[in-house]
Amino acid sequence: MAGGSGTAPRGAPVAANTVSIKSFAFTPASASVKVGTTVTWTNKDEEPHTVTADGGSFRSAPLTAGKTFRYTFTKPGSYPYSCTIHPFMRGTVVVRP
């Protein structure tokens, strides 16, 4: 059977290479991509935000409204990240081979 609803099971990472920063949240909060994928975060809030990996593998400058940050994932793994300005904002990128 082809097709489907296009939605992931609840709690599963969503296949996405774009993440919106809106209403003080990363959407999707968990993204799943293949090695070599560049993920783009776009700030759609009026307040500045950052995108900073917990392990320090990537870090954006503060992103003002409408600005973007891009990072290319070259190794499989789970990459949790947050906004250093608003630490309650959390997200994860899961990189698969």
C-alpha positions in Angstrom: 0.0 0.0 0.0 1.5 3.4 -1.0 1.0 6.7 0.7 0.1 7.3 4.3 -0.8 10.2 6.5 2.7 11.8 6.3 2.8 12.0 10.1 5.3 10.3 12.4 4.1 8.3 15.4 3.8 10.5 18.5 7.2 11.2 20.0 9.1 10.0 16.9 11.6 12.3 15.1 10.1 14.0 12.1 12.1 13.8 8.9 12.9 17.4 8.3 15.8 19.6 7.2 14.1 22.9 8.3 13.3 23.9 11.8 11.2 26.9 12.7 11.8 28.9 15.8 8.4 30.3 16.7 6.5 31.0 20.0 9.7 30.2 21.9 9.9 26.6 20.6 11.8 24.7 17.9 9.4 23.0 15.5 9.8 20.2 14.9 11.3 19.6 18.3 12.9 16.4 17.0 14.1 16.1 13.4 15.5 13.0 11.7 17.9 13.4 8.8 20.5 11.4 6.9 24.3 12.0 7.2 25.3 14.8 4.9 22.0 16.8 5.3 22.1 20.5 6.0 19.5 21.6 8.6 18.3 25.2 8.5 16.8 26.9 11.5 14.8 30.1 10.9 13.8 32.5 13.7 10.1 33.5 13.2 9.9 35.2 16.6 10.5 38.8 17.3 13.0 37.9 20.1 16.5 36.7 19.3 17.4 33.0 19.8 20.4 30.8 19.4 20.9 27.2 18.2 23.6 25.6 20.4 24.4 21.8 20.5 24.7 20.4 24.0 28.2 18.9 23.2 29.4 22.1 21.4 29.5 20.6 17.9 27.5 23.6 16.5 26.6 27.0 17.7 24.8 29.9 16.1 25.2 33.6 16.8 22.0 35.2 18.2 19.4 35.0 15.4 17.2 38.1 15.1 13.8 37.9 13.5 13.9 36.3 10.0 17.6 35.2 10.3 18.7 31.6 9.6 21.4 29.3 10.8 22.6 26.2 8.8 24.6 23.2 9.9 25.6 20.1 7.9 25.6 16.9 9.9 28.5 14.6 8.9 28.3 11.8 11.5 25.4 9.7 12.7 24.1 10.2 16.2 21.7 12.2 18.4 22.4 15.9 18.7 20.4 17.6 21.4 20.5 21.4 21.3 19.0 24.5 23.0 18.7 28.3 22.9 21.3 29.7 25.2 19.2 32.8 25.7 16.1 30.8 26.6 17.4 27.4 28.0 13.9 25.9 28.3 13.8 25.8 24.4 15.1 22.4 23.5 15.4 20.3 20.3 17.1 17.3 18.9 18.4 16.3 15.5 18.8 12.5 15.0 21.3 11.7 12.2 21.1 8.3 10.6 23.5 6.7 8.1 
